[in-house]
Amino acid sequence: MSVTVSVPTHPCWIAGQPVETPTTYAVHDPYTEQVIAHVADAVRAVADAAADAAAAASAEWAATPVAVRRRVLGRAGELLEQRRDELVELAMADAGARRDVAEQTQVDAALLRLRQWSTKSADLLEVPVDPTVNGLAGRVTRLPVGVVACISPYNFPLLAMVGKIAPALFAGNAVVMKPAPQDPLLVVALTEALNEALAAESAPPGAVNLVVGAGAESGAALVDHPAVGAVSFTGSTTVGTEIYRSAAPGMKRLLMELGGKGALVARADADLDDVVAAATRAWTVHAGQICVTPARIIVDRSIHDELVRRLRGVLASLVHGDPRDPATTTVPLISPVQRDRVADLVASARAEGARVETATGIPERGWFHPATLVLDATPDLTVMQEEAFGPVICVTASDSDDEAVTIANATRYGLTDQVYSRDLAAAEAVAGRLRAAQVGINTCARRMDLPFGGSKASGLGRSGGTYALDSYTELRAVVWPSTD
């Protein structure tokens, strides 16, 4: 006898109230391929209503004391902390994250960001200036833009959304959240926590709204809506370009973290243990579904063969499997669409003359693409130019720092690069020539208080630390005759 498992259905949320839609869509576990929830499929009218609700609440929320706004963020974090185990399970089932990634990055890092913003000083909304210049006193303050549309990606749904809404709400903006359709459930939980926190402070419920939908219609509606003063988007460069175009007539402020094709430059004196550890993150950390993945390894020819030998050893040891299994190193991709996109890029590498090696032992179920090593990867290959967002590493040999820098800069992207060398002065010199917004020297780690974003086709604006305030606020200068 078959057993029917009931799955939850989640609505949109507008001004603190659930809003059902005529249709829903299914959310799947990338490993089991089973339906784990049904979610509202919002159309333009629902997105418009959410933006209208945010606009109606924006003045009251902007006038709410910063201390109250901080308490809302802090209380939301506490409520989510009480559900931590559930959220970790959701991150594995919804986003397909390995358990350690689900715990440390998907959930704990998001909770930390909420705690940090709940303690930021209100002085951040005042910009220091000289007290008197030419007989005029003055001040510069940050004013909220009003409504921020926050459109987050599928790879780190909770972390990315918290990174958007926390500074936006702190600054006095109302927000409309639109998570990626593939895995919206963690953002649903965030919405529930924020709604409860707003109610506890008798704050306007329209300060936080949620729109979910399977297609692009609701997100496009938010970008187009005249009340939306800023759009914060993380996702592909293709979609980011459309947002840029759509936002132009309204002169909306934009914070866009887009695609990347990160280069790892390994000089002849690099520590190969460190290089291998950094490179294989593209296989083992969320199956390469990270925009800062070192997707192109540009290695000095003198150590090329040894690096390839070591990477082949790692490739042979990888375990593709259930994200819940501690033995798993490589998880499935988020959807069949993304799996097939990665497969097409790998096929193009073969067709264009590269040598392609893939891992074995791939499970029959789950949306896996095998971890892949592309050798003899010349800069002109499609797989060297286009973001795979999957477990694909390309290796290219170089004969000098000049050649390595030229290859590294030979894409339209400019997100994150790395340089590995025991000669720190030489590494600094190489790093200074790379056209990426972030460069790591002998590390793939980020400092979360420093600006993060993209150059060239990798984006506009910066998040990280308090830098997102630049995109979520307008500067206002007030001057008056000095009495001094």
N, C-alpha and C positions, 0 to 999 in steps of 0.2 A: 504494500500500500504506500503510495507516494504521500509525502507530507508537504503541505504548502506553507512556506515561511512568509510571514507578514513583514513587509518593509515599510518604513515611514514615508510619509509625504510631507514635503516642506513648502510653505508658501513664500511669497514675497512679504516684506514688511515695510509699511508706509506709515509714518507718524505714530509708531508704536503699535500698530494694528496689523494682524495677518491679512494678506490680500491673496485670495485664491485666483487662479487663472483658468480659463476654459479647458486648457490642455496642460499636460505635464510631460516631462521626459524622464527617461531612466538614467540613473547613475550606476556605473559598473565598477566592480573590483577588477583592477588590471591583471591580477594573477588568476583568480577563480573564474573571471568573466561573468560572474553572477550579478544580478541586479541587487544593489544594496539600499537604494532609495529612489523615490520619485520626487521630482522637483518642479515647481511652477515654471512654466515656459512663458515668460513675459513678452508682450508685444509692445509696440511704441507707446500706446496709451498708458500702460502701466508705468513705463519709465518716465513719461511726462508727469504722471501724477506724483511719482516719487520726487522728481526735481521740484515740482510745485510745492510739495510739503516741506522740502528742505528750505526753499526760498521763504516760505511763510514763517519758518522757525528761525531763520538766520539772524534776524535783528535781535530777538530775545536771547538767543544763545551767545551772540557776540557781546551782549551786555551782561551776561552771566559772569560773575567774578572768576578770575583765573583759578583761584583756590577751589571753587566748585568744579570747574572743568577738570582740574587735576584729580579731584576725588572721584569723578565719574570714570576716568581712565584707570585709576587705582582699584576701584571697586570691581570694574569689569575684569581686571587681571586676577583679582582674588576669586571671583566666581569661576573663571576658567581654570585657575589652579585647583579648585575643588573637583574639577572634572578632568584632571590631567590624564589619568589612566584611560578614560574614555576617549580623549582627544588623540592620544598616542595610537590607540586602536583604529580610530578613524583615519589617521594619517597613513597607516599601513593599508587599510582597506580602500580608502578613497583615492589617495595619491599614489599608492603603490610603493611607499617609502620603506626601506629597510628599518628594522626596529631602532637601531642606534641613531639613524638619521631622523626618524620620526620623533624620538625623544629629545635629542639635542638641538636639532635645527628647526624641524617643523613646529615643535611645541615650546620647548624651554626658551629658545631664543626669542620667540614671539612674546612670551610672558615677561621676559626680561625687558623688552622694549616698552611694554605697557608700564612696568614699574618705573623705568627711567623717566618716561614722560610724565608720570604722575608726581614726580618730585622736581621737575624743572622749575627754574626761577621765572617769575613773571617779568623780571628785568630783561629777558630775552626779547620781549616785545618793545623794548626801548633801545634805540641805537645810539651809542655814545657819540657826542659831537663836542667841539669846543664851545664853552659857555657863551662867549661873546666874540664876534668878529665884526670889525668896522662899525661898532656901535649897535649891533643887532644881536640880541639873544635868540636862541632857537632850540628846538627839539625835533627829533625824528622818531616817529613811532611806526610800528607795523600794524596795519589794519587788515582784518580778514577780507578775502575776496568775496565772501558770501557763501557760495555753494561750490564744493569740490566733488567732482565725479571721480571715484576711485575704482579703477578697472585693473584687477590683479591677474597674475598668471597661474597656470596649473601646477608648476613645479613645487613652489612653496606657498600654498594658498593662504595660510594663516599668517605666516611671518611677513609676507609681502603686503598683505592687507593691513596688518597692524602698523607696518612701516609707513603706510600712507595715511591712515585715519588718525593715528596718535598725534602727529604734529599738526594736522589739519584741525582737529578738534581743540587741541591746546590753544591754537591761535584764534579760535572763535568762529571757525567755519562750520557750517552744517555739511554733512556728507551724504552721498548716495554711493553705496557699495555695489559693485557688479563683479562677482568672482567669475573665473573661467568656468565654462559649462561642464568640463570634464570632472571636476572634483570640488563642488561648492560647499560641502558639508561642514568643514571647519569654519568657514566664514558664516554659515548659518549659526553655529554655536557662538561665534563672536557677536553676532547681531543680538542674540538672545541675552548675552551678558551685558551688552551696552544698553539695551532697552531696560533691563532691570536696574542698572546703575543710574540711568537717567531718571527713572521713576522714583528711586530712593531720594534723589535730590530735588524732586519736583521741577526738573528741568524740562524744556520743551522736547517732547518725544520725536518731533520732526527733525531734530538735530542729527539723527541717525536713521538711514533708510537702506533697504536691501532690495535689489532687483536681480533676479536670477532668470536665465533663459538659455536655450540650447543654441540659438543662432546669434548673428551679429546685430539684429534689429534693435534690441533694447540698449546695447552699448552705444550704437550710433545715435540713437535718440538722445541719450544723455549728453553726448558731445555736441549735438546740434541745439540743445535746449538753451534759450536765451538767458535763463536764470543761472546757468552754470558758469562760474567765473574762472574755474581752473579745472584741468583734466590731468589726473595722475594715472599713467598707464605703464604697465610692464608687460611686454610681449614681443611679438615679432616686428621686425623693421617694416615689413609689408603693411601690417595693420597700423603701425605708428605713422607711416607716411600718409595714410588715409585720414587719421585723426588730425595730423598737422594741417592737412588741406581743409578739413571740415571746420576746424577751430579758427581758422584765419579770419573769416568774416566778423566773428565776434571778438577778435583780438584776445582770446582766452589765454590765460597763463598755462604753460605746459611743463610737466615733469614726465619725461618719457625715458624709461630704461628699456632699451631695445636689444637687438641681437648682438652676438659676438662671435668671433672666430679666433680665440685667444692663441697667441704664440708663446711657446716656451723655448727660449734661446739657451742652449747648453754649450758653453764655451769649452775649450779643450781641457781646462783645469777644473771643470765642474765635478762636484761630488756625485757620482752616478747613483749612489743609494738615494740621495735626495731627489735627483731627477726622476728616477723610476717611481718613487713614492708619489711625486706630484703628478707625473703623467698618467699613472694608472687610476687617478681619481676619475678620469673620464669614463672608466669602465665600472668603477666600484661605488661611486657616490651618486646615487639616484640615476644610475645608468646613463650618465652624461647629460641628463636633462637639467643643465645648469649653464647659464649664459657666460659664466666666467671659466668654464672648463678649458684647460690647456689642450685644445684640439689639434694644434699643429706643433710638432716638436722639431725644432730647427737645431740640429746638432753638428758640432764640429766633426769634420770627416775623420779625424784621428781617433775619435771615440765612438763613431757611428756604429760600427759592427758590434762592439761590446754592448752598447745600449740596446740595439735590436735583439741581441741574444737574450738579454735580461727581460726585455718586454715580452719576447716569445715565451719565456718561462712563466711569467705572470699570466699571460693569456691562457696557457695550458692548465693553470691552477684554478681559474675562476669557476665559481659555482653559480649557475643561473637557477633561481628557484624562488620559493615562497618568501616574501619579505619578512614573514614572522619567524622563519627558521634562522637561528644564529649562524648556521653554516653558509647561508646565502651571501654571496658577494655582489651579484649583479641581478637587479630586479627587472621586471617587465617595463615596457614603455606605457605611457598613459592611455593609449588608444590604438586601435588598428590603423587609423589614419596616420598617426605619427610613426608607427612601426613601418608602414609601407613607404613613407617619405624617406626614412633612413635607408631602407632597402634600395630605393631608387638611386640615392646618392652613392651608395656603395657599388651598385651596378654600373653607374657612370664611371667610377674610378677604374673598374676592370676594363670597360670599353675604351677608356682613354689611355690605357697602357700601364697602369700601376699594378703592382703585385698586392694582392689582397689575401690576408689570412684571417680566419675566423675561429672563434671558440667552438667547442663541441659540447655535447651533453645538454642540449637545449630542451626544456620541458615541452611536452606536446600541448599543454594548455598554458594560457597566459600570452600576453601580447609582447613577446620577446623579440628583440633583434639580437643576434649573437654579438658579443664583444668582438670588435674588428680592428685589425692592424693594417694600415695602408702604407706600403713601402714604395720607394722610388716616387714619392709624391712631389711632382714638380709644381711650382707655384700656380701654373695656369689650369690645373685640374679643377673641375667643378667642385669636387669634394674639398678642395683647398680654399675655395672662394665662398662657398655657401655654408651657413650654419647647419650642422646636422642635428643638434640637440638630441644626441643619442650616443651610445657607447662606441665611438669611432675615434681612433687616434691615427693621425697622419705623421709620417716621419720623413724629413728632408735633410740631406747632408749639405753643409756649407763649408767654404774654405777660408772664410775670414769674418771678422765682426761686420765689416761693410756689407758683405753678401747676406749675412744673417739678418741684419737690420732691413735691408731692401726686401727680403722675402717676408719678414714679419709685417712690414708696412704695406704689403701688396694686396690688401683687401679693402673693401669699402668700410670695414668695421674698425672701431677703436675703443674697445671696452677694457679688457684686462690682459696684460702680457706679463711674462716672468723672465728673469735672467738668472742663470745659475753659474757661479764662478767662485773660486777661492780668492781671486783678486778683486777685492771690493771696489777699488778705484776703477778698474776696467769695467766691472759690472755697472757701476754708476754711469760711466760714459756711454755704455750701450743703452741703459735705461733712459737716459736723457734724449736719445734719438728715436725712441719708439713712440709712435703716434697713438698711444692708448691713454685713456683717462686714469687708469690705475696700473702701476707696475710693481710687481713684487721682486725683491732681490733675495734669492735663496729661500723663498717662502711662497706658499700659495694662500696664506692667511690674510684676512682683512682686519684692519682696525675700524671698529664700528663707529668711532667718533669722528672719523675723517670722511670727506665728501666721497660719494659713490655715484657714478653715472657713466655716460658714454660720450665719446667724441665721434665725429663723422656720422655714419649711419647707425651708430650704436645709441644715439639718443640726444636728449636736451635736458639741461638742468641737473641738479645734484640732490640726492638724498644723503643719508648717513649723518649721524650726530644731529645737529640742529640745522644743517644746511637746507633741509626741505622747506624751512620757513621762507626761504627766498622765493619759492614757487607758490606758496599758499598765502602770501600776504603782499600788500602794496605798501610802499614806503610813503609816509606823509610828512612833509616838513612844515613846521609852523615857526614863524619869526615875529619878533616884536622889538621895539626900541629898548635897549638896555638902560637900566637905571644906575648901573655901576659907573 
